[in-house]
Amino acid sequence: MNREELVSLYRQMVLIRVFEDKSAEMYAKAKIAGFLHLYNGQEAVAVGALSALRQDDDLVTHYRDHGYALARGLASTAVMAELYGRVGGTTGGRGGSMHIADISKHYWGGYAIVGGHLPLATGLAYANTHHKCDRIVLCVMGEGSTNIGTFHAALNWAQLWKLPVIFLVENNQYAMGTALSVHSAVTEIYKKALAHDMHAVRADGKDVLAMHDAVALLADRARRGEGPALLEAVTYRFRGHSMADSDVQRPKEEISEQKMRDPITMFLNDVLFKQNLITQVEVDQIQKDVEAEVEASVAFADASPEPALDTLYNDIYADPVDNIQINGSLIKPATVLPRNGKHG
């Protein structure tokens, strides 16, 4: 990576951190409702991973998804408006915090059901194989997802069919408030892939360059037709599970110790400053610019209207089509509800 690319990684991480802090503030002011799961401390995972992929590679994530949206290049204004539930949001205010998506960016969404998106990501990878394109799928989950049936089903299918998918497990040490050693018999998560004879590696999730390198290698491997892989990113979230979590389960000393290895500070000091790639003046300017961008996103969200009540049933069903062709045969589609909510 050249200087500009490395500085861009730093800016992206700072943007995510400032955006999440502002989101917490807006939640406390009742501007954001529902659940809000913040990404503080895990920024290096998303930024490093996505920097190693192409923009047309498919992305499917869990519900701690703001960081991935921003790292994928979604506008911060649209992401904040989505948290507000406003028309200017990524899905018109209909998804909220846990369901950010933008198909123009090949970001197929955050999913609120733990592990429910793994088979969907596997299906996307199968579609890419079927259509003989070289896109890969990055499927992101927390370590709590690795104890349920869809995890093993998805890995089994992916390995059986040698699909181009990377299963990225963000091991932040806690499933909600339950410590890893309490909820999982296997605490080295990457080893769970061995049951499916799948290639698996472990990376430092607080090192943005380690994440970039790990994903780059696995992506190249998948594009060569060598099949799926599981990547465990060892990380730590600095906030509770959600804004509704008082975070009393985790020892305060543990949180303080983990913050000593802040991924943003480490990258700034150990790479950018150490290699004379950035000056303090530039760092200060980045901070100022990011804060201005996030403030603008709040102003945009505040100004964006709520969805009109008469659009309540929009986008629930697909629009009806006249004909569907499957293997050369015309299939008459079933009756569906079009956008106006009335029977077609």
C-alpha positions in Angstrom: 0.0 0.0 0.0 1.2 3.5 -0.8 1.0 6.5 1.6 -2.4 7.7 0.3 -3.9 4.3 0.8 -2.6 3.9 4.3 -3.8 7.3 5.3 -7.2 6.5 3.9 -7.4 3.4 6.2 -6.7 5.7 9.1 -9.4 8.2 8.1 -12.0 5.4 7.6 -11.3 4.1 11.1 -11.6 7.6 12.6 -14.8 8.2 10.7 -16.3 5.0 12.1 -15.3 5.9 15.6 -16.6 9.4 15.5 -19.8 8.3 13.7 -20.5 5.7 16.4 -19.9 8.1 19.2 -22.3 10.6 17.6 -24.8 7.8 17.1 -24.7 7.0 20.8 -25.2 10.7 21.6 -28.3 10.8 19.2 -29.6 7.7 20.8 -29.4 9.3 24.2 -31.3 12.2 22.8 -34.0 9.9 21.6 -33.3 10.8 17.9 -32.5 7.1 17.3 -34.9 4.4 18.4 -34.8 0.6 18.7 -31.6 -1.3 19.1 -28.2 0.3 18.4 -25.1 -1.9 18.3 -21.9 0.2 18.1 -18.6 -0.8 16.6 -16.1 1.1 18.8 -12.9 -0.9 19.1 -13.5 -3.2 16.1 -12.8 -0.6 13.3 -9.7 -2.4 12.0 -11.6 -5.5 11.2 -14.0 -3.9 8.7 -11.6 -1.4 7.3 -8.8 -3.9 6.8 -11.1 -6.6 5.4 -12.9 -4.4 2.9 -9.7 -2.7 1.7 -8.6 -6.1 0.4 -11.7 -6.7 -1.7 -13.0 -5.4 -4.9 -16.0 -3.1 -4.9 -18.1 -5.6 -6.8 -17.4 -8.4 -4.2 -20.5 -9.2 -2.2 -20.8 -8.3 1.4 -23.3 -9.7 4.0 -23.0 -8.9 7.7 -24.4 -9.2 11.1 -26.4 -6.4 12.8 -23.3 -4.5 14.1 -23.1 -3.1 10.6 -22.5 0.7 10.6 -18.7 0.2 10.4 -19.1 -2.0 7.4 -21.5 0.4 5.7 -19.0 3.3 6.0 -16.0 1.2 5.1 -17.9 0.0 2.0 -18.4 3.6 0.9 -22.0 4.2 1.8 -22.6 7.9 2.5 -22.5 8.8 6.1 -25.6 11.0 5.6 -27.6 8.1 4.4 -26.4 5.8 7.1 -27.3 8.3 9.9 -30.7 9.0 8.3 -31.3 5.2 8.3 -30.6 5.1 12.0 -33.1 7.9 12.4 -35.7 6.0 10.4 -36.0 8.8 7.8 -36.6 8.8 4.0 -33.0 9.8 3.3 -31.7 6.6 4.7 -30.1 3.7 2.9 -33.4 1.9 2.7 -35.7 4.9 3.1 -35.8 4.5 6.9 -37.3 1.1 6.8 -34.4 -1.0 8.1 -32.8 1.0 10.9 -29.6 0.2 12.6 -29.6 -3.5 12.1 -30.6 -3.7 8.4 -28.4 -1.2 6.5 -28.0 -2.3 2.9 -27.1 -0.8 -0.5 -27.2 -3.2 -3.5 -25.4 -0.7 -5.7 -22.4 -1.3 -3.4 -23.0 -5.1 -3.4 -23.8 -4.7 0.3 -26.7 -7.1 0.8 -27.4 -6.0 4.3 -27.0 -6.3 8.0 -29.2 -9.1 9.4 -30.7 -9.1 12.9 -31.3 -12.8 13.2 -28.0 -14.3 14.6 -26.6 -16.6 12.0 -29.6 -16.3 9.7 -27.5 -14.6 7.0 -25.0 -17.4 6.7 -27.0 -19.6 4.3 -27.9 -16.4 2.3 -24.2 -15.6 1.9 -23.6 -19.2 0.8 -26.3 -18.9 -1.7 -24.8 -15.7 -3.1 -21.5 -17.5 -3.5 -23.3 -20.4 -5.3 -24.9 -17.8 -7.6 -21.5 -16.3 -8.4 -20.2 -19.8 -9.3 -23.3 -20.6 -11.4 -22.9 -17.4 -13.4 -19.1 -18.0 -13.8 -18.1 -14.6 -12.4 -15.1 -14.2 -10.1 -16.8 -12.2 -7.4 -16.4 -13.6 -3.9 -18.6 -13.2 -0.8 -17.5 -11.9 2.6 -19.8 -13.1 5.3 -19.3 -11.4 8.6 -20.6 -12.8 12.0 -19.8 -12.7 15.7 -18.3 -15.6 17.5 -21.7 -16.3 19.1 -23.0 -17.3 15.7 -20.6 -20.3 15.6 -22.6 -22.3 18.1 -25.8 -22.7 16.0 -27.0 -24.9 13.3 -26.9 -22.5 10.4 -23.2 -21.9 10.9 -22.4 -25.6 10.4 -25.0 -26.0 7.6 -23.5 -23.0 5.7 -19.9 -24.1 6.1 -20.8 -27.7 5.1 -22.5 -26.5 1.9 -19.7 -24.0 1.1 -17.0 -26.6 1.5 -18.9 -29.4 -0.3 -19.4 -27.1 -3.4 -16.1 -25.3 -3.1 -17.8 -21.9 -3.1 -16.0 -18.5 -3.2 -17.0 -17.3 0.3 -14.9 -16.1 3.3 -16.6 -16.5 6.6 -15.2 -13.7 8.8 -15.8 -14.3 12.5 -15.4 -11.2 14.7 -14.3 -12.8 18.0 -14.9 -9.9 20.4 -14.8 -12.2 23.3 -18.4 -11.8 24.3 -21.7 -13.0 22.9 -23.9 -10.2 24.3 -22.7 -10.3 27.9 -21.6 -13.9 27.9 -17.8 -14.6 27.9 -16.5 -16.9 25.1 -15.2 -19.5 27.6 -18.7 -19.8 29.0 -20.7 -20.3 25.8 -18.3 -22.1 23.5 -16.5 -25.5 24.1 -14.0 -24.4 21.5 -12.5 -21.0 22.2 -10.1 -20.9 19.2 -12.9 -20.2 16.8 -11.0 -20.9 13.6 -10.7 -24.5 14.7 -14.4 -25.0 14.3 -13.9 -25.0 10.5 -11.8 -28.1 10.8 -14.9 -30.2 11.3 -15.8 -29.3 7.7 -12.3 -29.8 6.3 -12.3 -26.1 5.6 -9.2 -23.9 5.4 -9.1 -21.6 8.4 -6.8 -18.9 9.8 -6.6 -16.5 12.7 -5.6 -12.8 12.5 -5.2 -9.9 14.9 -8.4 -8.0 14.5 -6.8 -4.9 16.0 -4.2 -4.7 13.3 -5.8 -3.2 10.2 -2.9 -4.3 8.0 -3.0 -7.9 9.3 -6.7 -7.9 8.5 -6.0 -6.6 5.0 -3.3 -9.2 4.3 -5.4 -12.1 5.6 -8.4 -11.2 3.6 -6.3 -10.5 0.5 -4.8 -14.0 0.6 -8.1 -15.7 1.2 -9.8 -13.7 -1.6 -7.1 -14.7 -4.1 -7.4 -18.3 -3.0 -11.2 -18.2 -3.5 -10.9 -16.6 -6.9 -8.5 -19.4 -8.0 -11.3 -21.9 -7.3 -9.7 -23.3 -4.1 -12.9 -22.9 -2.1 -14.1 -21.2 1.0 -12.3 -20.3 4.2 -13.0 -19.2 7.8 -11.1 -16.2 9.2 -11.2 -15.5 12.9 -10.4 -11.9 13.8 -9.5 -11.6 17.4 -10.9 -8.2 18.6 -12.7 -6.4 21.4 -15.6 -4.0 21.5 -15.1 -1.0 23.8 -18.8 -0.5 24.4 -21.5 -2.9 25.7 -23.4 -5.2 23.4 -25.9 -2.4 22.6 -26.9 0.9 23.9 -29.4 -0.9 26.1 -26.5 -2.9 27.8 -25.3 -1.4 31.0 -22.1 -3.5 30.5 -21.7 -4.6 34.1 -20.7 -8.2 33.1 -17.2 -7.3 31.9 -14.6 -6.3 34.4 -13.7 -2.6 34.1 -10.0 -3.5 34.4 -10.4 -5.7 31.3 -12.0 -3.0 29.3 -9.2 -0.5 30.3 -6.5 -3.0 29.4 -8.1 -3.7 26.0 -8.3 0.0 25.3 -4.5 0.2 25.6 -4.5 -1.6 22.3 -6.8 0.8 20.5 -6.6 -0.2 16.8 -6.7 3.4 15.6 -4.0 4.7 18.0 -1.8 1.7 17.3 -2.0 2.1 13.5 -1.3 5.9 13.9 1.7 5.4 16.2 3.2 2.2 15.0 2.8 2.7 11.2 2.0 6.2 10.1 4.1 8.2 12.6 6.8 5.6 12.8 7.3 5.6 9.0 6.9 9.4 8.7 3.8 8.9 6.5 1.7 11.6 8.3 2.2 14.7 10.3 0.3 15.9 13.4 -1.1 18.7 11.4 -2.6 16.2 9.0 -4.0 14.1 11.8 -5.7 17.1 13.3 -7.1 18.0 9.9 -8.5 14.5 9.4 -10.1 14.7 12.8 -11.7 18.0 12.0 -12.9 16.9 8.6 -14.4 13.7 10.0 -16.2 15.6 12.8 -17.6 18.0 10.2 -18.8 15.1 8.0 -20.5 13.4 10.9 -22.2 16.7 12.0 -23.4 17.1 8.5 -24.9 13.6 8.6 -26.8 14.5 11.7 -28.1 17.7 10.1 -29.2 15.7 7.1 -31.0 13.1 9.2 -32.7 15.8 11.2 -33.9 17.5 8.0 -35.0 14.3 6.3 -38.8 13.5 6.7 -40.2 10.4 8.1 -41.7 7.9 5.6 -45.3 8.8 4.6 -47.9 6.5 6.2 -49.4 5.6 2.8 -46.1 4.0 1.9 -46.3 1.5 4.8 -46.9 -1.5 2.5 -44.3 -0.5 -0.2 -41.4 -2.9 -0.9 -42.9 -5.8 1.0 -43.5 -7.9 -2.1 -41.8 -7.9 -5.4 -43.5 -6.2 -8.3 -45.4 -8.7 -10.5 -43.8 -9.7 -13.8 -45.5 -11.1 -16.9 -43.2 -14.0 -17.5 -40.4 -15.9 -15.8 -38.1 -18.0 -17.9 -36.4 -21.0 -16.3 -34.3 -23.3 -18.5 -36.1 -22.1 -21.6 -39.6 -22.6 -20.2 -42.0 -19.8 -19.5 -43.4 -20.0 -16.0 -46.6 -18.1 -15.0 -45.8 -16.2 -11.7 -48.0 -16.6 -8.7 -50.3 -13.8 -7.7 -48.4 -11.3 -5.6 -49.1 -8.0 -3.8 -47.7 -5.1 -5.9 -46.4 -1.9 -4.3 -49.8 -0.4 -3.7 -50.6 -3.2 -1.3 -53.6 -4.4 -3.3 -54.0 -7.9 -4.8 -52.8 -8.0 -8.4 
